[in-house]
């Protein structure tokens, strides 16, 4: 990598050149085209016209704009999804060289040129004959065979059995006729041994993916990788934040409502030498007690009721202090309010008991309190074994309810209380008796915080996230509310960012804590398509995936270096990457088993060329001498013995040349069979490639296309994707029946298409479905004795890989793939994130005004604001 490269600009080029404006030209253009009008000099190509084009010797078909917008983009325009055919985007390759490309059709990074190029995908005839959507070019599937093998297979093909027991007589006759036709061309090709006996040495590694992420991350594992301005701002704010930090543990509450000198008052607890004062924590729901209502009478009654119950609960618990949100949280926006809100979880952990204020003991009221996301940590983090539920029963001595709260003493009222364990609350209030994953997660959390179940670091993070996300309301104040609520359960905390998404907040929280490499495991997961497109994109990747695997089943083989600037993006380091070839099958080099028949075939091919060369040489040299001697009509008896001997020698060598030429012709008739035998047989090793095409094809036809004939070299992978089928007796893959019968094709997720990936290194066939043809395979983990490989397509305008699907591959592939440095990867589909950005919530100020939050102040406690 360059030691000091410039920052990569993934956006548009500074100014877009208008189509009718002539750019700056060099000397040749100025003198050659000085009298030529500019519109005729440069023809503007429409890459969504549905027409045809030529590239690298292939005639391809361009996508149709109407089909792309109506079907592939689901009614969205090209410009709405980031496809701007007029703008140019900058690309910086792994060597720091800058090029500019237009973002029209799908792109890929060329392994040989290290720059973006337009993607051409080979397709089966079935796919080409249909109405095709998609923003990539298509070409008919083709292979690349040695010329002598292609000619030989054409001659022998009519006599092939093709699944029959016996060859047909007509096929044998046609084969013999074709053999006679190709005898002379084959003899000519044999004069050049390099066409047949080429070197079988090949590289034992797949095509690498030459890409590097030059962007600064939004959040990184190491502060040195952040943007320099970020570090400067952090140093500037450090002095202020060292005084009051929202990340350090709170040893005692900053403020408490205490009973002192015969009355209740708010008192600071930060004085030096002050001893610890026992207290209780008051939890409530604003819908039950609107303490911030605009109506003074409603607000006053709610405050009177909740303070009266809080003081009575404090008397019953034998303490003289309690913590309540609207009295003990700083009212003015700033670092102090941020610290109060972020460290409320420490207040809950230090309380003698959590008391929950309710209007009545009905299940409805309890569930209204329990359905809020922010009240779940208030109950679970309580150190007491039981939580106290309180309702206001009545006032003694006919004390009016409108009496000021500071005059209401505990002797003037009666409250009713109930003690509930966390396990009881998970059943009745949080509804864990049902079978949904979210409610079961709440039960597991209750068991963990009750001391009857131990959860791992990974289990605590994912299960708490599952439980909190089920209570995330649509009217949330911030996109990342779940992250700020979740950090109350964890050791390390993060600062508030009003502009980050839920995924970015949770990713930052995972990087800050020891979550047992959660993000690295998430990349390897394949969530359900419908679940992954829901609101909780991060949560979908922590659940059981399509392969019925959980996060702890995956062993990561990469590392997260940082979180990207856009939703769903992470920066990977240390993964292994392979470029997928889509244009056509290459001419494969492979090592074969050298049996007796192979040796005889090679001997035939080599001696045929020898006989041909010898015969032509003898006839060319000595045939002329014999013809001259016969033409002169010499009397050999009169010429003497020496002349006669010379004539006999010339005639004998000429006859030998004729015999050698006849032998070469006869051997040429056997050359097609010898060529098939020479290139056939058991394959010991093959040059590793990942080659894909759109659609499916029977294994027999596919192997004939790749190797020239069907010798059962290729097999289906038994468990690489959900489309695999296996034999009953052994773990051997077999061809699905629907490959040859289109009417039995499986139902695909919306917008998906079938693709086939051929791994020539392992000689396996894999069928998968995706929205776009992936151009890169990233090996990111290991699970169940196989590798987890993430298939991604490349987005040129973002210099980012977008995850299409996950495939399982054989473990030996790891040794033949090259390791990559920083690579930017998005865990979701490009079109999905474009839709999400169109429906984002309006931006909020960096500091939350607690009085305006729709929930109670306690609901907003777990870190909604930050510095």
N, C-alpha and C positions, 0 to 999 in steps of 0.2 A: 504494500500500500504506500502511497505517497506520504512523506513525513509531515508535510504541512499543506494539505489540500484546502481549497476554498470550500465554503459551506455549499452543500447541494441545494439547489432551488427547485423543489418539486412542482412549483406552480408554473404559470404561463411565462413565456418569454416577455421581456420588458415591453416591446411594442410589436403588435402583429402586423405583418406586411400586407397591405391591401392587394387584392388579386389583380387590379388594373394598374398598379403602380410599379414601375420598373425599378428594381433595386440597383445598388451600385455595381457596376460591371468593370471588369479588368480591361487591359489593352485589347485583347482579342475580340471581346464582345463589342467594344466601342467601335472598332474598325470593321468588323464583319457584319454587324447588324445595325449600323448607324442609320440606314434608310428603311429599316423594317419596323412596322408598328408593333408595339409591345403585346397586345392581346393575341396576335398570331404567333408570337415567339414562344410563349409558354402556354401549353394546353392544360387546362384545369380538369383533372380527372375526378369523376364522381365515383367514389368507392362504395357507394350504396345504390348503384344503378341496377344491379342484378345482371349486368353484362359479363363479358369474359375478359381476361387479361392473361399476360404471359409473364412468368417470373421463374428464373433459374431452370429453364427448360420445361416448365409445366404450364399447361393451359388450365387456368382455374376459373371458377365462377364466383363473382362478387355477391355479397348479400344484397337483399332488396330492402329499401328503406321502409316500405309499408309493412312488410312482414316483421321486420325488426321492432318497429315501434308498437305494432298492435299485439304481437304474440310474445316476443322475447322480453320487451320492456314493459309489457302489460299496460299498454296505452300511454306510456310516457314518451315524450319527445327525446330525441338524441341529446339535445342540449341540456335537458333536465337531469340526465344521468351522467353528466360529465363528458359526453362525447361531442367535442367541438371540432368540426372538420376544418375550421378556418384558423384556429390558434395553433401556435407552436409551443412545444414543451422542451425544457432542457433536460438532458440526461448526462450524468457524469459517470463514466465507467470505472472499473476497478483500478485503472491506472491514472485516474484523474482527468482524462480527456473529455472534453465537453462537445456534445453534438446536440442538434435540435431536430425534433420529429413532430409531425402532426398527429393528433390523436383522432383517428377515424375508425378503422376496423381494429379488431383485437391484435395485440402485439405480443412479441416474445423477445427475450434476450438471446441473440445469436451466440452460441458457444465459440464459434470461430472468430467473429468480429467484435464481440463484447458490446454490442449496441442494439437498441430495439429495431425490430423488423416486423413487417406485417405477417400475421400468422396465416398459413395455408394448411388446411386440414384435409387429409385424404379420407374419403368416404366410400362406403359400399354403394353398389348400384341402387339398392333399395332406398337409401337415404337421398341420393341425388335425384331420383325420380319423384320425390315428394316435394310438397311446399315447405321449404326450409326457412326457419327463423334463426336468429343468431347473427352476431356481428363479426363473423370470421369468414375468410375465403375457403372455398371447397374445391377439391380436385378428386378425380377418380383414383381409387386405391391401386397401387402398382408396386411391383418388386424390382429388384436389381440383381440379375443373374449373370454369371460369366457367359460370353457369347457362345462358346462351344457347348455349354450345358443347356442354354436356351434352345439351340438348334437341335441338339440330341433329344431333348424332351419333346420337342414338337414332332420329331420323327417317330418316337416310341409311344406317344400318348394314345393313338387309336387302339393299340393292343393291350392297354391297361385293363385290369379286371374291374376297377371301380366298384368294389363291393360284390362282384359276381364271383362264382366259383371257377368258371372257365372263360377263356378269352373267345371272342367271336371270330369266325373265319373271315368275315368282311374286314374286321379290324386288323387282322394279321396281314391281309392283302394290302390294305392302305398303308400299314406300317412299312412293309417291304418296298412299296413304291416310294414312300417318303425317304427311306434310307438310301435308295438309289439317287434320289434328288440331292440329298445333303452330302453324299460321299465326297464330291469334288470340293464344296466349301469347307468341309471338315478337314480334308487333306491340306488345303491351303492354310487353315488356321493352325494345323499341327506344325507348320514350318516356323511358327513363332511360339516357342515353348512357354513364354511368359503368360500367354493367354490361358494356359492350363496349369502349369507347374509354378504358380505364383507362390510367393513366400507366405507361410502360414503363421508368421509372427504377428501378434497384435497386442495392443495395450490392454492390460487387465483391469482397467478402471472405466467407469461410465463417463459420459460427457458431463463435465462440470457446469455449474451455473455461475457465470461470471458477473456477479452483481454485488454491490456494497451500498450500505445505507450511510449517506453523508449527513443526514439530519440530526439535529440535537433532539434528545428525547424530552418528553414533557416531564417525566419523572424517571430517575435512574437509580440503580443499586448503589452507585458510587457518585458522590457529588462532583468529582473531577470530570465526569462525562456530561455535566449540564452546561447550558449556554453561559458564557462568561458574565453576561449582565445579570443572570440569575444569582450567581455566587456573590456578585457585588451587592445586590439588593439584600441578600441574606446577611452579609456582614454589617450592612448599615442598620438593619432592624434588630441585630442580635442584642445590643445593649438594652433596648427597651423590653425585649421579650425575655431577657434573663431575669428581670425583676418579677414578672408574672408570666409563667409559662403554662400553656394549656396542655403540655405533654407530660409534665412531671406529676408524680403521685401527690395527692392531697392528704396530709397527715391528719388534719382535723378540718371541719367546715369553716369557711371564712366568716359566715354569719349564722346565727341561730336565734330563734324566738325563745327566750328564756323567762322563767318566772323569778323576778327579783324585786325585793322591797314591796311585796304585796301586789305586784302587777306584772303583766306580760309585756315584754318589750324586745325589740331586735337589738342584739348585742354582738359585737365583733369578738372573734375567738383567736385573733392573731397576736395578741399581746404576749410579750416575752414573760416566761414564768407562769403563764396561765395553765392550770391543770386541765386534763381532758374532762369534758362534761358529757355524760351519757345523754343520748337524745333518741328520738324516733323520727322516721322519715314518713312524710305524708304524701300519698299518691292519690290523684283524682283525675277526672275527665271533665273537660270544660263544658261538654254538652250537659253534664249533670249540675255543675256549679260554675256558671258564667261569671267568673270574678273580674273579667275585663269587658263586660258588656257596656255599651254606650248609655244604656238607661241607668241612671244613678240608683233607683230603687231596686232594680233587679241585681245590679252589681253589689249594693250594700247587703241585701239579704243573703246572697251567695257567700260573701265574705264572712258574715256573721255565722252562718251555719257551719262552714268548713272550719273556722277558727274554734268555734265552740266544741265541735267533735274532736279536733286535734288536741285541745287542752284536756278534755276528759280522758282521751286515750293516754296522754302523757301521765295523768294522775294514776290511771290503772296500771301502767307499766312501771310506776315508781320512779319516773324521771321528771326533771323540771325544764326540759327543753325539747323543741321539735324543729325540724327543718321543713319549710314549705316554699315552693318555688317563687311565688309572686312577692314574697317578702325577703328572700335570701339571695336573689339574683340581682346583680347590678342592672339598673334601669337604663343607664346611658350606654350607647354603643361604644365599643372599644375593646382593648385587650383584656380588661377586667371582666367584662361580660363574656367574652370568649372563653376565658379560663373558668368562669363559674359554670358555664354550660358544658364544656368538655370534661370537666372533672366532677360532674354530678354523680357519675358511677362510683367514684371514691366516697362520696357522701353516703350513698346507699350501702356500700360495703361496711362503713363504719357505724351505721345506725344499729341500735339495739333491736329494733323491729320495724318492719314496713307496715304501715296502717293505710288501708284503702278506703276512701270515703265514697259511699254510695247513697243514692236517694232511698233505696229499698233493697230487700234481699231477693228480689225476683231474678230468675235466670237471665232475663232480657237485659236488666241493668248491669249484671255482672259481665255478660258477653259484650255489651257496648263498651265497657271499660277494657275488657281483655282483647277486643278486636283491634285496638290501636297498636301500631308498631312500637311506639316509644314506651308504652306501659309494660311491655314484656320484660325488658331488662330490669325495670324497677321491682318486679316481683322475683325474678330469678336470682338477682345479685344480692338479695337480702340474706344476711348470715343466719338469721333465725330459722328454726325448723318450721315454724308456723307463721302465716301472715294473718293479720287481723283485719276483718271486714267490718266496717262500722256504718251505722245509719243513725240519724237523729230521730229519737222516739218522741219526746215532748219536753216542754219547759215547765219547771216547777214554779209554784206561787204566782201563776198567771203572768210571768214576765213577758212583756211584749217582744215579738220577734224583731221589731225594728230598733230595739235598744242597741247602742253602739257596742261593738264587739269587745272593746277593752273593759267594759263594765260587766260583761257577762262572765260569771265565774262558774267553775265546774259544778258547784252546788245548785245552780239554777236550772240544770237540764238533766235529762236522762238519755243515754244512748244504748243501743243494742249492738252487741258485737258477736262475731263468729270467728273461730280459728280454723284456718284451712291450711293444709300442707300443699306444697308445690305439686305433688303428684295428684292430689284431689282436684286442684285447679286445672291441671292439664286435661282431666277427664270431663269436668263439668263446664268450666268456663272457656277453656281454649279448644274444646271439642276434639280431643285426641282419640275418642272412641271410634271415630270413622277411620277409613283405611287410606285416606289420601296421604301423599308423601309429606306435605307441609305440616299436617296435624301430627303425624308420627314423629316428625322432627321436633316439634314442641314437646312431645312426651319424652324423647331422648334427652333433651336439654333439662327438663324437670328432674329426670333421674340423675343426670350428671351433677346438677347443683344441689341435689338432695344427698349426695354422697353414696349412692347405690350403684353408680356406673362410672367407669373411667373412660373418657374420650381422648383420643389422640389429638395432636395439634391439628392435623388435617381434618379429622372428624369434627372437632369443635368448630372450626372455621366454616366448613360446608354445612353442617347441620344447623348452626345458628343462622347462617345466611338463608337456608331454606325456610326456617321458621319465621324470620323477619320479613322475607320477601312476600310471604303469604298475606301479610298485614300491611303491605305498602299501598297507600291510597293513591288514587288518580289525581287528587288535588294536592299533591306533595309540593312543598315549598322549594325543594331542590331536587335535581335529577339523582344526586348521589346520597339521598337520605338513608338508604339502606346501609351504605358504607359507614356513615357517621353513627348510626345506631349500633352497628356490629362492633365497632372498635371499643365499645364499653365492655365487651367480653374479653378483649385481648390486652396484651401487655403494652405494646407500642401504639401510639396514636398519630393521626395525621392532621394537618391544618385544613381549614375549610377553603374550598375553591368553588365559587358560585357558578363558574362556567364549565366545570367538568361534568362528564356524563357518569352514569351509574357504573359502567364498566371501568372507566378511568379511576374513579374513587376506590372501587374495590381492588383494582390492580395495585394502586399505590398502597393501600392498606396491607395487601398480601406481601408486597416487597418490604414494607417496614417491619413486618412480624415474621417470626419463624413458623411459616405455615406449611412446612415440609414440601416446598417446591410446588405449590398449588398451581401457579400459572403454567409452569412447564408441563404439568400433567394435563391441564385443560386443553392445551394445544392438540394433544393426541386424542382427544375425545371426539366422537361423532354423534352429536345430539340429534334428536328427531327434528325433521325439517320444520314442522309446525311449531314445536316448542322453541326452537332457536330463533324463530321470527317473532316471538312474543315480546312483551315489554321487558322481561327479565332475561336479557341475553346472557349475562354472566352466570346466572343461576342455572340456565339450561345446560351449560358445559360442566357443571359440577354433579349433575345427576347421572344415573345409569344411562349409558348410551345405547346406540342401536346394536352394538355387539354384546350387550348385556354385561358390560364391564363398568367398574367403579373407578374413581380416581386412584385409590390405593392399589389397584391392580397394575397400574402403569409405572414403569421405571423410566424416568426422564433421561435422555441422552443429550440434552442441550441445556442452555442457561438463558434466563431472561436478563438482558442488559438494561432494558428500560421500557417505559410505556410511551406509545406514540402520541402525536398531537391530535389525531382523529379517533373517533369512537371505534373501539374494538382492535386497535393497533398495538402491537408489541414489537420489540426489537430483539431478535434471537441471535445468539452467539453459540458456536460450537456444534451446531447441527450439521448433518451431511446432506448435500444437495446433488440432484441429478437432473439434467435437462432432458425433457421428453421430446422426441422427434415426431413430428406430425406430417411432414410433407410427403415422404415416401419411405419405403423400407430400403435400407442401405444394402450394398453387397457384403454379405457376411463372410468373415474369415473364421474358420474353426478347425480344430485338430480332430482327426478321425482315427478310429481303431484300425491298425494295419493288419488285416487278416490275409489269408492265402488268396482269396478272390480279389481283394483289393490290390495285392501285389501283382497278380496276373493281369488285372486291368491296367495298372500302371506300366507293366512291361509291354502290353499291347500298344498303348499310346506312344511310348517312347520308341519302340522298334518300328512302328508304322512311320513315324517321322524319319527314322534312320533309313528304312527301305526306300521311302519316297525320295529322300535327298540323294541316296546312292544311285538309284535308278536314273533319276534325271541327270545327274552328273556324268555317269557313264555314257548315256545316250547322247548327251550334248557334246562330249569330248571325242569319243571313238566312233560314234555313228557316222559322222562326217567323213572320217577316213575310209571306212568300209564303202560308203556310197561313192567316193571318188575312185577307189580301186575298181569297183564293179563298173563304173561308168567308162573307164579307160579301156576296159576289155583286155586286160593284161593276160598273157599266157603264163600262168604261174610256173609251169614247168621250165619255160625259157628264162624266167627272171632269176632263177637260182633259189637255193634253199633259204637264204636269209630273207629274201623278199617274201617267199611263201610263208615263212614263220611269222613275219611281221603282219601279213594279212590275216593269218589264223588268230594271232593275238588280238588284233583289232576286232575281228568278228566275234571272238569269244567274249571279250569285254562288253561288246554291244549286246550280245545275247544275254549276258549276265545283268546288264542294266535293264533290259526288257523284262527279265524274270523278276528283278527287284521291284520294278514299277508295277508289274502285275500283282506281286505279293502285297505291295502297299495299297493297291486298289482293293484287293480282297480283304485286307485288314481294315480298310476304311469302312467296309460294310459292318464290321463288328465294333467300330469306334463308338457309335451312339450308346450301345449297351455297356461298353467299357467306361465311357464317361459317366454314365449313371452310377455304375459300381464304384468308380473312383471318387465321386463326390458324395456317395451314399455311405451307408454303414453307421455304426454307433459313433455318436459325437462325444468325444472326451471333454472338450472345452470349447467355448464359443466366445467371440468378441462381445463384451457386454454393451447392450443398448436397451433403452426404453423407448419403444416405438408404439404410437397409438394411432387409432383411426376411429371415425365416427360410425356407429352401427355395430352389428355382430355378423360373424361369418363362421360357417362350420370349420372345424379344426382341419379336416382334410384339405379343403380349399385354401385355407390360410397357410398351411405348411407348404403346399404346392407353390403358392405365390412367393413365399420367403425362400425356400430351399430348392425349388424347381420340381420336386416330386414329394410324394407322401411316403415317408419311411417311419412314421410314428415318433418323430423327434419331439414335437411340441405336445404338452399335456396341460390340462386345466389345473390351476392352483386349487387345492381342496377347501381352503378356508380363508381366502384373502378378502372377500367381500360377501355381502349378503346374497349375491346372485350365484354363489358357488354351490355345486352339488358334489356329493361324494359317494363312493362305492360302499356297499353294506359291510363287506368283509374286511377291507383294508382302507387306510386313510389315503385314498387315491382319488384325485379329482376326475370327474366325468363331465361330458358335455351336456348342458341342460337341453331338454327336449324342445324348449321354445326357441332355440337358436335357429332351427330349421323350419319351425312352424310359427310364422308371425302372428297367427290368431291366438296363440297361447302366451304372448308376451306378458310379463308381469306389469302391474300398475306402478307407475313411477310418480314421485312427488311432483307437484306443480312446477312446470318450467324445466324439468330435468330431461336429459336425453341419454341414451345408452352409448357408451364408449367402450372400446376394447384396448387394453394395454398389453403388449407382448414384451416380456422380459427375456431377451436372447441370452443373457448371462446364465439364467436358471432354466431357460427353455420352457417358460410357463406362459399361460394365457390368463388374463384377469379381465373380468367384465364389471363395470361400475357405471353409475349414473351421476351426472353433474349438470349444472347450468351451462358452463363454458368448458371447452377443452383445456385441462390444466397443462401448463407448459413446464412445470417444475415439480419434482418430488423431493420433499424434505423428510429425512429420517430423524424423527424427534424423540422416539421412545421405544420401549420394549414391553411387550405384554403377552402372557400366555405362550411363551416360547417362540414368538414371532415379533418382527419389527412393526412399530406403528409409523406409517409413512403418510404424511400430509400432502395431498395433491393440491396445487395452487395454480391459479392463472395470474399473469403479470399485468398490472395496470400501469401503463407508461406515464400517464399524467400525474400519478402519485409516487412513482418509483416504489411500488408496494406490491406484495404478493397477497392475493385474496384466497382464502381457504375455500376449496370446492368440496372435498370429501376426504375421508381417511381410509387408507387401504392397509392391509396386513401383508407383509412380505417376509420371505425367508431370511433367516439371520445371517447367512453368508453374504448377503448383499452389502452388509455394513462394511466389509473389508474392501469393497471395490468402489465405494463412493467417497468423494473428496470432502473434507471438512470446509465449512464456510465460516467467515467472520460475520460482522453485523449484517443482518438481513431483516428488513421491515416486513412484518406479516400481519394481516388482518384476519381475525377469527371468523368473520362473517362474509356474506356475499356483498359485492359492491353495490348492487341495485338496492339491497335491503337497507344499507346505511344511508343511501341517498334519500330513501323515503323517510327514514327516521329524522334526518336533518330538516326535512320539510315540515315536520310536525313537532318540532322542539318547543319546549316551554319558553316563555319570555324570560330574559335574563333578570336576575334579582341582584340587589346590592350585596357587596361583599360581607356586610355585617347584618344579621337578621334582627329586625325589630320584634322582639318576642311578643309584644302586645298585639301585633297584627296577625300572628299565626292563628290559623283556624283551630288547631288543637289546643289543648291545655299547655301551660308552660312546662309542665313535667313531660308532656309528649315531645317537646322540642329540646329535651335536655341533653341527649347523647351526641352533642358535637355538631350542631347545625352551623355554627359560625366559626370563623377563624381569623387569624391575623392576615 
